[in-house]
Amino acid sequence: MDKKKKTRLLIAVCAMLFMILVYFLFAIFVLKIPIFWKKTITGKGTVGIVSVTIVPVCTFYIGPGWSLLSLCANATNKSVDGVFQNISYRYVMRWNTTRMEYDIYSPRAVNNPFDSLDVNESYFVLDYSSEIFSVFGPPNSDMDIAMVQGWDAPSWPYLFETNVTKYIDSAKHRYMMKWDLPGQEFDIYSPRAAQNPFTKIYKGEGQFIYAYLNHTLQYNKTYLFDP
């Protein structure tokens, strides 16, 4: 191989390696995607890298105080302690649509009314400090969430934001509430109002919706995506 061909080959290899490096840096620091290296081990040590697995992650800030959140990834471990293992939480509250009141989980209690989380629901979490909350697992797919007449706490289960008008139906829904973390109070959206305190829902946010009747809230990711 002559010198020119060797030079062109070297440039091509360097360009390819540079693009791979850019991809991994973008995945880690922009998309917040953790990279896990799987290794093969023998009695004498590491033989080599077998594969690379990229796991999407739902990451956002919570606290201090109460936060209303959704699992924007399908957690591989859905136990309460498994989901909140990376934060110092005090209570988790789940809305009970049968009694129209909260069930409260405490890691200090001997018995709790629930011990796992549902990707279909929103949860209140009390954390005394501001922390980064992460949920590891694959992204959520299209989803149907059963709604009952009265107040419901369906999740917003995706890694992207959308306009709430894409799924709030004025014929079925009277109000939607999101939690204002700094103010520690609800902001209330009404499809009948001329002006509202918000029009979008973001990654990790939870919500309350008042429904006129029992129905199914349908999430279609392709339709809901709002770039």
C-alpha positions as protocol buffer text, in pm:
chain_id: "A"
residue {
  index: 1
  type: MET
  ca { x: 0 y: 0 z: 0 }
}
residue {
  index: 2
  type: ASP
  ca { x: 150 y: 334 z: -104 }
}
residue {
  index: 3
  type: LYS
  ca { x: 189 y: 632 z: 131 }
}
residue {
  index: 4
  type: LYS
  ca { x: -117 y: 822 z: -1 }
}
residue {
  index: 5
  type: LYS
  ca { x: -348 y: 524 z: 50 }
}
residue {
  index: 6
  type: LYS
  ca { x: -213 y: 471 z: 402 }
}
residue {
  index: 7
  type: THR
  ca { x: -274 y: 839 z: 480 }
}
residue {
  index: 8
  type: ARG
  ca { x: -634 y: 826 z: 350 }
}
residue {
  index: 9
  type: LEU
  ca { x: -701 y: 508 z: 549 }
}
residue {
  index: 10
  type: LEU
  ca { x: -560 y: 665 z: 865 }
}
residue {
  index: 11
  type: ILE
  ca { x: -777 y: 975 z: 817 }
}
residue {
  index: 12
  type: ALA
  ca { x: -1088 y: 758 z: 764 }
}
residue {
  index: 13
  type: VAL
  ca { x: -1019 y: 555 z: 1079 }
}
residue {
  index: 14
  type: CYS
  ca { x: -958 y: 869 z: 1285 }
}
residue {
  index: 15
  type: ALA
  ca { x: -1281 y: 1023 z: 1155 }
}
residue {
  index: 16
  type: MET
  ca { x: -1477 y: 711 z: 1246 }
}
residue {
  index: 17
  type: LEU
  ca { x: -1329 y: 703 z: 1597 }
}
residue {
  index: 18
  type: PHE
  ca { x: -1404 y: 1072 z: 1640 }
}
residue {
  index: 19
  type: MET
  ca { x: -1770 y: 1021 z: 1543 }
}
residue {
  index: 20
  type: ILE
  ca { x: -1800 y: 732 z: 1791 }
}
residue {
  index: 21
  type: LEU
  ca { x: -1652 y: 952 z: 2064 }
}
residue {
  index: 22
  type: VAL
  ca { x: -1895 y: 1237 z: 1980 }
}
residue {
  index: 23
  type: TYR
  ca { x: -2188 y: 992 z: 1994 }
}
residue {
  index: 24
  type: PHE
  ca { x: -2096 y: 861 z: 2339 }
}
residue {
  index: 25
  type: LEU
  ca { x: -2033 y: 1211 z: 2478 }
}
residue {
  index: 26
  type: PHE
  ca { x: -2370 y: 1326 z: 2341 }
}
residue {
  index: 27
  type: ALA
  ca { x: -2543 y: 1021 z: 2490 }
}
residue {
  index: 28
  type: ILE
  ca { x: -2387 y: 1070 z: 2835 }
}
residue {
  index: 29
  type: PHE
  ca { x: -2393 y: 1449 z: 2881 }
}
residue {
  index: 30
  type: VAL
  ca { x: -2685 y: 1565 z: 2665 }
}
residue {
  index: 31
  type: LEU
  ca { x: -2929 y: 1276 z: 2664 }
}
residue {
  index: 32
  type: LYS
  ca { x: -2819 y: 1174 z: 3017 }
}
residue {
  index: 33
  type: ILE
  ca { x: -2792 y: 809 z: 2910 }
}
residue {
  index: 34
  type: PRO
  ca { x: -2567 y: 591 z: 3127 }
}
residue {
  index: 35
  type: ILE
  ca { x: -2325 y: 356 z: 2952 }
}
residue {
  index: 36
  type: PHE
  ca { x: -2271 y: 10 z: 3099 }
}
residue {
  index: 37
  type: TRP
  ca { x: -1976 y: -205 z: 2990 }
}
residue {
  index: 38
  type: LYS
  ca { x: -2024 y: -580 z: 3013 }
}
residue {
  index: 39
  type: LYS
  ca { x: -1699 y: -774 z: 3063 }
}
residue {
  index: 40
  type: THR
  ca { x: -1602 y: -1140 z: 3042 }
}
residue {
  index: 41
  type: ILE
  ca { x: -1404 y: -1262 z: 3342 }
}
residue {
  index: 42
  type: THR
  ca { x: -1176 y: -1567 z: 3370 }
}
residue {
  index: 43
  type: GLY
  ca { x: -971 y: -1697 z: 3659 }
}
residue {
  index: 44
  type: LYS
  ca { x: -681 y: -1482 z: 3545 }
}
residue {
  index: 45
  type: GLY
  ca { x: -875 y: -1160 z: 3506 }
}
residue {
  index: 46
  type: THR
  ca { x: -1062 y: -967 z: 3243 }
}
residue {
  index: 47
  type: VAL
  ca { x: -1047 y: -1117 z: 2895 }
}
residue {
  index: 48
  type: GLY
  ca { x: -1222 y: -837 z: 2709 }
}
residue {
  index: 49
  type: ILE
  ca { x: -1530 y: -630 z: 2650 }
}
residue {
  index: 50
  type: VAL
  ca { x: -1818 y: -834 z: 2514 }
}
residue {
  index: 51
  type: SER
  ca { x: -2085 y: -570 z: 2455 }
}
residue {
  index: 52
  type: VAL
  ca { x: -2208 y: -221 z: 2538 }
}
residue {
  index: 53
  type: THR
  ca { x: -2562 y: -165 z: 2667 }
}
residue {
  index: 54
  type: ILE
  ca { x: -2720 y: 181 z: 2661 }
}
residue {
  index: 55
  type: VAL
  ca { x: -3010 y: 213 z: 2906 }
}
residue {
  index: 56
  type: PRO
  ca { x: -3240 y: 517 z: 2878 }
}
residue {
  index: 57
  type: VAL
  ca { x: -3283 y: 698 z: 3207 }
}
residue {
  index: 58
  type: CYS
  ca { x: -3544 y: 932 z: 3350 }
}
residue {
  index: 59
  type: THR
  ca { x: -3350 y: 1203 z: 3541 }
}
residue {
  index: 60
  type: PHE
  ca { x: -3470 y: 1528 z: 3699 }
}
residue {
  index: 61
  type: TYR
  ca { x: -3447 y: 1736 z: 4018 }
}
residue {
  index: 62
  type: ILE
  ca { x: -3683 y: 1693 z: 4313 }
}
residue {
  index: 63
  type: GLY
  ca { x: -3720 y: 1870 z: 4650 }
}
residue {
  index: 64
  type: PRO
  ca { x: -3669 y: 2031 z: 4884 }
}
residue {
  index: 65
  type: GLY
  ca { x: -4022 y: 1971 z: 5008 }
}
residue {
  index: 66
  type: TRP
  ca { x: -4296 y: 1780 z: 4831 }
}
residue {
  index: 67
  type: SER
  ca { x: -4256 y: 1685 z: 4463 }
}
residue {
  index: 68
  type: LEU
  ca { x: -4528 y: 1538 z: 4241 }
}
residue {
  index: 69
  type: LEU
  ca { x: -4354 y: 1308 z: 3995 }
}
residue {
  index: 70
  type: SER
  ca { x: -4402 y: 1041 z: 3729 }
}
residue {
  index: 71
  type: LEU
  ca { x: -4176 y: 755 z: 3626 }
}
residue {
  index: 72
  type: CYS
  ca { x: -4068 y: 860 z: 3276 }
}
residue {
  index: 73
  type: ALA
  ca { x: -3893 y: 526 z: 3231 }
}
residue {
  index: 74
  type: ASN
  ca { x: -4015 y: 172 z: 3294 }
}
residue {
  index: 75
  type: ALA
  ca { x: -3818 y: 100 z: 3612 }
}
residue {
  index: 76
  type: THR
  ca { x: -3660 y: -244 z: 3618 }
}
residue {
  index: 77
  type: ASN
  ca { x: -3708 y: -249 z: 3996 }
}
residue {
  index: 78
  type: LYS
  ca { x: -4049 y: -103 z: 4084 }
}
residue {
  index: 79
  type: SER
  ca { x: -4031 y: -149 z: 4462 }
}
residue {
  index: 80
  type: VAL
  ca { x: -4047 y: 182 z: 4649 }
}
residue {
  index: 81
  type: ASP
  ca { x: -3699 y: 135 z: 4792 }
}
residue {
  index: 82
  type: GLY
  ca { x: -3570 y: 27 z: 4453 }
}
residue {
  index: 83
  type: VAL
  ca { x: -3707 y: 330 z: 4270 }
}
residue {
  index: 84
  type: PHE
  ca { x: -3597 y: 582 z: 4536 }
}
residue {
  index: 85
  type: GLN
  ca { x: -3268 y: 416 z: 4629 }
}
residue {
  index: 86
  type: ASN
  ca { x: -3060 y: 715 z: 4516 }
}
residue {
  index: 87
  type: ILE
  ca { x: -3241 y: 981 z: 4726 }
}
residue {
  index: 88
  type: SER
  ca { x: -3313 y: 1043 z: 5094 }
}
residue {
  index: 89
  type: TYR
  ca { x: -3692 y: 1049 z: 5093 }
}
residue {
  index: 90
  type: ARG
  ca { x: -3922 y: 1058 z: 5395 }
}
residue {
  index: 91
  type: TYR
  ca { x: -4269 y: 978 z: 5256 }
}
residue {
  index: 92
  type: VAL
  ca { x: -4428 y: 863 z: 4929 }
}
residue {
  index: 93
  type: MET
  ca { x: -4800 y: 928 z: 4875 }
}
residue {
  index: 94
  type: ARG
  ca { x: -5022 y: 748 z: 4622 }
}
residue {
  index: 95
  type: TRP
  ca { x: -5370 y: 870 z: 4531 }
}
residue {
  index: 96
  type: ASN
  ca { x: -5642 y: 613 z: 4608 }
}
residue {
  index: 97
  type: THR
  ca { x: -5923 y: 662 z: 4354 }
}
residue {
  index: 98
  type: THR
  ca { x: -6159 y: 435 z: 4546 }
}
residue {
  index: 99
  type: ARG
  ca { x: -6151 y: 638 z: 4869 }
}
residue {
  index: 100
  type: MET
  ca { x: -6042 y: 966 z: 4702 }
}
residue {
  index: 101
  type: GLU
  ca { x: -5760 y: 1012 z: 4951 }
}
residue {
  index: 102
  type: TYR
  ca { x: -5389 y: 940 z: 4985 }
}
residue {
  index: 103
  type: ASP
  ca { x: -5219 y: 617 z: 5083 }
}
residue {
  index: 104
  type: ILE
  ca { x: -4890 y: 701 z: 5260 }
}
residue {
  index: 105
  type: TYR
  ca { x: -4569 y: 497 z: 5249 }
}
residue {
  index: 106
  type: SER
  ca { x: -4292 y: 550 z: 5504 }
}
residue {
  index: 107
  type: PRO
  ca { x: -3958 y: 364 z: 5492 }
}
residue {
  index: 108
  type: ARG
  ca { x: -3965 y: 368 z: 5874 }
}
residue {
  index: 109
  type: ALA
  ca { x: -4306 y: 197 z: 5905 }
}
residue {
  index: 110
  type: VAL
  ca { x: -4344 y: -171 z: 5988 }
}
residue {
  index: 111
  type: ASN
  ca { x: -4642 y: -202 z: 5751 }
}
residue {
  index: 112
  type: ASN
  ca { x: -4731 y: 11 z: 5450 }
}
residue {
  index: 113
  type: PRO
  ca { x: -5041 y: 29 z: 5227 }
}
residue {
  index: 114
  type: PHE
  ca { x: -4827 y: -30 z: 4915 }
}
residue {
  index: 115
  type: ASP
  ca { x: -4467 y: -131 z: 4846 }
}
residue {
  index: 116
  type: SER
  ca { x: -4426 y: -83 z: 4470 }
}
residue {
  index: 117
  type: LEU
  ca { x: -4491 y: 188 z: 4214 }
}
residue {
  index: 118
  type: ASP
  ca { x: -4700 y: 183 z: 3896 }
}
residue {
  index: 119
  type: VAL
  ca { x: -4577 y: 359 z: 3584 }
}
residue {
  index: 120
  type: ASN
  ca { x: -4940 y: 464 z: 3521 }
}
residue {
  index: 121
  type: GLU
  ca { x: -4961 y: 677 z: 3836 }
}
residue {
  index: 122
  type: SER
  ca { x: -4818 y: 1002 z: 3975 }
}
residue {
  index: 123
  type: TYR
  ca { x: -4671 y: 1012 z: 4326 }
}
residue {
  index: 124
  type: PHE
  ca { x: -4601 y: 1275 z: 4589 }
}
residue {
  index: 125
  type: VAL
  ca { x: -4254 y: 1240 z: 4745 }
}
residue {
  index: 126
  type: LEU
  ca { x: -4119 y: 1433 z: 5043 }
}
residue {
  index: 127
  type: ASP
  ca { x: -3747 y: 1502 z: 5025 }
}
residue {
  index: 128
  type: TYR
  ca { x: -3576 y: 1746 z: 5260 }
}
residue {
  index: 129
  type: SER
  ca { x: -3303 y: 1848 z: 5014 }
}
residue {
  index: 130
  type: SER
  ca { x: -3269 y: 1917 z: 4641 }
}
residue {
  index: 131
  type: GLU
  ca { x: -3151 y: 1599 z: 4472 }
}
residue {
  index: 132
  type: ILE
  ca { x: -3119 y: 1441 z: 4128 }
}
residue {
  index: 133
  type: PHE
  ca { x: -3373 y: 1161 z: 4094 }
}
residue {
  index: 134
  type: SER
  ca { x: -3306 y: 889 z: 3836 }
}
residue {
  index: 135
  type: VAL
  ca { x: -3508 y: 592 z: 3715 }
}
residue {
  index: 136
  type: PHE
  ca { x: -3321 y: 330 z: 3513 }
}
residue {
  index: 137
  type: GLY
  ca { x: -3506 y: 119 z: 3260 }
}
residue {
  index: 138
  type: PRO
  ca { x: -3638 y: 117 z: 2903 }
}
residue {
  index: 139
  type: PRO
  ca { x: -3861 y: 397 z: 2772 }
}
residue {
  index: 140
  type: ASN
  ca { x: -4236 y: 366 z: 2818 }
}
residue {
  index: 141
  type: SER
  ca { x: -4449 y: 272 z: 2518 }
}
residue {
  index: 142
  type: ASP
  ca { x: -4798 y: 386 z: 2417 }
}
residue {
  index: 143
  type: MET
  ca { x: -5022 y: 361 z: 2718 }
}
residue {
  index: 144
  type: ASP
  ca { x: -5390 y: 334 z: 2818 }
}
residue {
  index: 145
  type: ILE
  ca { x: -5469 y: 455 z: 3170 }
}
residue {
  index: 146
  type: ALA
  ca { x: -5803 y: 380 z: 3336 }
}
residue {
  index: 147
  type: MET
  ca { x: -5969 y: 694 z: 3475 }
}
residue {
  index: 148
  type: VAL
  ca { x: -6260 y: 706 z: 3718 }
}
residue {
  index: 149
  type: GLN
  ca { x: -6513 y: 981 z: 3778 }
}
residue {
  index: 150
  type: GLY
  ca { x: -6357 y: 1231 z: 4016 }
}
residue {
  index: 151
  type: TRP
  ca { x: -5990 y: 1303 z: 4079 }
}
residue {
  index: 152
  type: ASP
  ca { x: -5725 y: 1081 z: 3918 }
}
residue {
  index: 153
  type: ALA
  ca { x: -5345 y: 1095 z: 3930 }
}
residue {
  index: 154
  type: PRO
  ca { x: -5230 y: 952 z: 3596 }
}
residue {
  index: 155
  type: SER
  ca { x: -4862 y: 972 z: 3514 }
}
residue {
  index: 156
  type: TRP
  ca { x: -4686 y: 1164 z: 3239 }
}
residue {
  index: 157
  type: PRO
  ca { x: -4464 y: 869 z: 3148 }
}
residue {
  index: 158
  type: TYR
  ca { x: -4236 y: 1003 z: 2872 }
}
residue {
  index: 159
  type: LEU
  ca { x: -3896 y: 1164 z: 2831 }
}
residue {
  index: 160
  type: PHE
  ca { x: -4031 y: 1452 z: 2622 }
}
residue {
  index: 161
  type: GLU
  ca { x: -4262 y: 1746 z: 2689 }
}
residue {
  index: 162
  type: THR
  ca { x: -4599 y: 1805 z: 2528 }
}
residue {
  index: 163
  type: ASN
  ca { x: -4886 y: 2053 z: 2525 }
}
residue {
  index: 164
  type: VAL
  ca { x: -5156 y: 1931 z: 2765 }
}
residue {
  index: 165
  type: THR
  ca { x: -5425 y: 2015 z: 2508 }
}
residue {
  index: 166
  type: LYS
  ca { x: -5309 y: 1705 z: 2318 }
}
residue {
  index: 167
  type: TYR
  ca { x: -5467 y: 1476 z: 2576 }
}
residue {
  index: 168
  type: ILE
  ca { x: -5692 y: 1694 z: 2796 }
}
residue {
  index: 169
  type: ASP
  ca { x: -6046 y: 1658 z: 2660 }
}
residue {
  index: 170
  type: SER
  ca { x: -6292 y: 1930 z: 2768 }
}
residue {
  index: 171
  type: ALA
  ca { x: -6579 y: 1681 z: 2724 }
}
residue {
  index: 172
  type: LYS
  ca { x: -6418 y: 1444 z: 2977 }
}
residue {
  index: 173
  type: HIS
  ca { x: -6190 y: 1659 z: 3193 }
}
residue {
  index: 174
  type: ARG
  ca { x: -6276 y: 1963 z: 3405 }
}
residue {
  index: 175
  type: TYR
  ca { x: -5942 y: 2044 z: 3565 }
}
residue {
  index: 176
  type: MET
  ca { x: -5577 y: 1945 z: 3552 }
}
residue {
  index: 177
  type: MET
  ca { x: -5334 y: 2026 z: 3834 }
}
residue {
  index: 178
  type: LYS
  ca { x: -4955 y: 2028 z: 3841 }
}
residue {
  index: 179
  type: TRP
  ca { x: -4740 y: 2086 z: 4148 }
}
residue {
  index: 180
  type: ASP
  ca { x: -4537 y: 2406 z: 4180 }
}
residue {
  index: 181
  type: LEU
  ca { x: -4221 y: 2290 z: 4359 }
}
residue {
  index: 182
  type: PRO
  ca { x: -4089 y: 2632 z: 4474 }
}
residue {
  index: 183
  type: GLY
  ca { x: -4434 y: 2750 z: 4590 }
}
residue {
  index: 184
  type: GLN
  ca { x: -4535 y: 2408 z: 4732 }
}
residue {
  index: 185
  type: GLU
  ca { x: -4886 y: 2442 z: 4590 }
}
residue {
  index: 186
  type: PHE
  ca { x: -5094 y: 2336 z: 4290 }
}
residue {
  index: 187
  type: ASP
  ca { x: -5123 y: 2526 z: 3963 }
}
residue {
  index: 188
  type: ILE
  ca { x: -5465 y: 2460 z: 3809 }
}
residue {
  index: 189
  type: TYR
  ca { x: -5541 y: 2434 z: 3437 }
}
residue {
  index: 190
  type: SER
  ca { x: -5896 y: 2452 z: 3301 }
}
residue {
  index: 191
  type: PRO
  ca { x: -5985 y: 2391 z: 2934 }
}
residue {
  index: 192
  type: ARG
  ca { x: -6259 y: 2656 z: 2981 }
}
residue {
  index: 193
  type: ALA
  ca { x: -6027 y: 2930 z: 3108 }
}
residue {
  index: 194
  type: ALA
  ca { x: -5917 y: 3218 z: 2886 }
}
residue {
  index: 195
  type: GLN
  ca { x: -5574 y: 3208 z: 3051 }
}
residue {
  index: 196
  type: ASN
  ca { x: -5396 y: 2930 z: 3239 }
}
residue {
  index: 197
  type: PRO
  ca { x: -5080 y: 2913 z: 3455 }
}
residue {
  index: 198
  type: PHE
  ca { x: -4932 y: 2645 z: 3227 }
}
residue {
  index: 199
  type: THR
  ca { x: -4995 y: 2474 z: 2894 }
}
residue {
  index: 200
  type: LYS
  ca { x: -4720 y: 2210 z: 2891 }
}
residue {
  index: 201
  type: ILE
  ca { x: -4617 y: 1910 z: 3095 }
}
residue {
  index: 202
  type: TYR
  ca { x: -4251 y: 1813 z: 3122 }
}
residue {
  index: 203
  type: LYS
  ca { x: -4037 y: 1506 z: 3183 }
}
residue {
  index: 204
  type: GLY
  ca { x: -4082 y: 1370 z: 3533 }
}
residue {
  index: 205
  type: GLU
  ca { x: -4383 y: 1583 z: 3626 }
}
residue {
  index: 206
  type: GLY
  ca { x: -4689 y: 1432 z: 3790 }
}
residue {
  index: 207
  type: GLN
  ca { x: -5048 y: 1549 z: 3750 }
}
residue {
  index: 208
  type: PHE
  ca { x: -5402 y: 1536 z: 3885 }
}
residue {
  index: 209
  type: ILE
  ca { x: -5699 y: 1535 z: 3646 }
}
residue {
  index: 210
  type: TYR
  ca { x: -6065 y: 1572 z: 3739 }
}
residue {
  index: 211
  type: ALA
  ca { x: -6276 y: 1347 z: 3515 }
}
residue {
  index: 212
  type: TYR
  ca { x: -6649 y: 1380 z: 3449 }
}
residue {
  index: 213
  type: LEU
  ca { x: -6688 y: 1008 z: 3386 }
}
residue {
  index: 214
  type: ASN
  ca { x: -6509 y: 674 z: 3382 }
}
residue {
  index: 215
  type: HIS
  ca { x: -6299 y: 645 z: 3066 }
}
residue {
  index: 216
  type: THR
  ca { x: -5956 y: 551 z: 2929 }
}
residue {
  index: 217
  type: LEU
  ca { x: -5685 y: 814 z: 2891 }
}
residue {
  index: 218
  type: GLN
  ca { x: -5495 y: 714 z: 2577 }
}
residue {
  index: 219
  type: TYR
  ca { x: -5132 y: 813 z: 2522 }
}
residue {
  index: 220
  type: ASN
  ca { x: -4996 y: 779 z: 2169 }
}
residue {
  index: 221
  type: LYS
  ca { x: -4628 y: 878 z: 2168 }
}
residue {
  index: 222
  type: THR
  ca { x: -4616 y: 969 z: 1800 }
}
residue {
  index: 223
  type: TYR
  ca { x: -4910 y: 1206 z: 1836 }
}
residue {
  index: 224
  type: LEU
  ca { x: -4803 y: 1349 z: 2172 }
}
residue {
  index: 225
  type: PHE
  ca { x: -4443 y: 1427 z: 2076 }
}
residue {
  index: 226
  type: ASP
  ca { x: -4415 y: 1807 z: 2058 }
}
residue {
  index: 227
  type: PRO
  ca { x: -4066 y: 1911 z: 1936 }
}
